[in-house]
Amino acid sequence: MNLAGKVAIVTGASKGIGLATVQILLEKGAKVAGWSRTSPELKHDNFQFIPCDVRNVDDVQRAYNETVKIFNNPVAILVNNAGLGYSAPLEEQSLEDWHMMFDTNVHGMFYCTRLVVPGMKEQEEGHIINISSIAGTTGIEEMAGYCATKHAVRGLSHSLYKEVRNYGVKVTCIYPGSVQTNFFDPIESVTVNENMMRPEDIASTILHALESHPNYHHVDIEVRPLMPKGKRPKN
């Protein structure tokens, strides 16, 4: 897809992978609506911050209506990036944290995606990028709730791409390993470090998928840090 002039929505746009994705799309000439609860420190003629809590279906509908009105063009790209996770043994997982993860990571993605699909099918062009996690392909102890949500992202992505592929619409699911973001703030057992991937690395992968030939479809992309524990010490 030629991104120049295309309208893109990026959720969770205030920092981390979302902000890096917004920036790389703007560099390519896209018009970007950043949906998040807090505003990023970013000003650009082609960027519009739209406050949105993806857990709230009415908030998502309002943000979508505002996006279409501002840019006056159909949405060609949706990056479902908003997500969070809490760590706990299953029997100790609070109901509040469990519902927060599903409301954000799964329901929020559904609320956003259902609004852009009809227009993409009509235009016979569009690309939906869903950010899952390596937790979406395997189990992780004391992360059952988070893993369950990211497995759901994978299932939704695989089902949706089969629904829309014959309309020229792509759905790509990305499974990152550890990334240097604030995701780990509530997880005491993990400390962000330089051996993790950078947000801009994930954004570059998103860009690669978006710019691919119309008949070339990345269904799943798994990315990990090459040396998660750093270089081996020399003997």
SULBEL-V848902 format. One record per backbone hydrogen bond with DSSP energy under -1.0 kcal/mol. NH is the residue of the N-H (numbers start at 0). CO is the residue of the C=O. E is the energy in kcal/mol with one decimal. If there is no record, write none. Layout:
((NH | CO | E) (NH | CO | E))
//
This chain:
((4 | 28 | -2.9) (5 | 2 | -2.0) (7 | 30 | -3.0) (8 | 76 | -2.4) (9 | 32 | -2.4) (10 | 78 | -2.4) (11 | 34 | -1.7) (12 | 34 | -1.1) (18 | 14 | -1.1) (19 | 15 | -2.3) (20 | 16 | -2.2) (21 | 17 | -2.4) (22 | 18 | -2.4) (23 | 19 | -1.9) (24 | 20 | -2.2) (25 | 21 | -2.2) (26 | 22 | -1.8) (28 | 25 | -1.7) (29 | 24 | -2.2) (30 | 5 | -3.2) (31 | 45 | -2.6) (32 | 7 | -3.1) (33 | 47 | -2.2) (34 | 9 | -2.6) (41 | 39 | -1.8) (46 | 43 | -1.8) (47 | 31 | -2.5) (49 | 33 | -2.8) (51 | 35 | -1.8) (55 | 52 | -2.3) (59 | 55 | -2.2) (60 | 56 | -2.1) (61 | 57 | -2.3) (62 | 58 | -2.4) (63 | 59 | -2.4) (64 | 60 | -2.5) (65 | 61 | -2.4) (66 | 62 | -2.3) (67 | 63 | -2.5) (68 | 64 | -2.0) (69 | 65 | -2.5) (70 | 66 | -2.4) (71 | 67 | -1.9) (75 | 6 | -2.3) (76 | 6 | -1.8) (77 | 126 | -2.1) (78 | 8 | -3.0) (79 | 128 | -2.9) (80 | 78 | -1.5) (87 | 141 | -2.1) (91 | 88 | -1.9) (92 | 89 | -1.1) (97 | 93 | -2.4) (98 | 94 | -2.6) (99 | 95 | -2.2) (100 | 96 | -2.3) (101 | 97 | -2.0) (102 | 98 | -3.0) (103 | 99 | -1.9) (104 | 100 | -2.8) (105 | 101 | -1.5) (106 | 101 | -2.7) (107 | 102 | -1.2) (109 | 105 | -2.2) (110 | 106 | -2.8) (111 | 107 | -2.1) (112 | 108 | -2.6) (113 | 109 | -2.3) (116 | 112 | -1.7) (119 | 115 | -2.0) (120 | 116 | -2.6) (121 | 117 | -2.1) (122 | 118 | -2.3) (123 | 119 | -1.2) (124 | 119 | -1.7) (126 | 75 | -2.1) (127 | 169 | -2.6) (128 | 77 | -3.2) (129 | 171 | -3.0) (130 | 79 | -2.3) (131 | 173 | -2.8) (133 | 175 | -1.9) (135 | 132 | -2.5) (136 | 133 | -1.5) (142 | 139 | -1.9) (146 | 142 | -3.1) (147 | 143 | -2.4) (148 | 144 | -1.8) (149 | 145 | -2.2) (150 | 146 | -2.4) (151 | 147 | -1.6) (152 | 148 | -1.8) (153 | 149 | -1.7) (154 | 150 | -2.4) (155 | 151 | -2.7) (156 | 152 | -2.4) (157 | 153 | -2.5) (158 | 154 | -2.0) (159 | 155 | -2.8) (160 | 156 | -2.3) (163 | 159 | -1.9) (164 | 160 | -1.6) (166 | 163 | -1.9) (167 | 164 | -1.7) (168 | 163 | -1.5) (169 | 125 | -2.5) (171 | 127 | -2.8) (172 | 218 | -2.7) (173 | 129 | -2.6) (174 | 220 | -3.3) (176 | 222 | -1.8) (179 | 196 | -3.0) (180 | 178 | -2.1) (184 | 181 | -1.8) (186 | 183 | -1.5) (189 | 186 | -1.4) (195 | 192 | -1.6) (196 | 177 | -2.3) (200 | 197 | -1.2) (201 | 197 | -1.2) (202 | 198 | -2.2) (203 | 199 | -1.9) (204 | 200 | -1.4) (205 | 201 | -2.3) (206 | 202 | -2.5) (207 | 203 | -2.1) (208 | 204 | -2.1) (209 | 205 | -2.4) (210 | 206 | -2.3) (211 | 208 | -1.0) (215 | 212 | -2.4) (220 | 172 | -2.2) (222 | 174 | -1.8) (229 | 226 | -2.2))
//
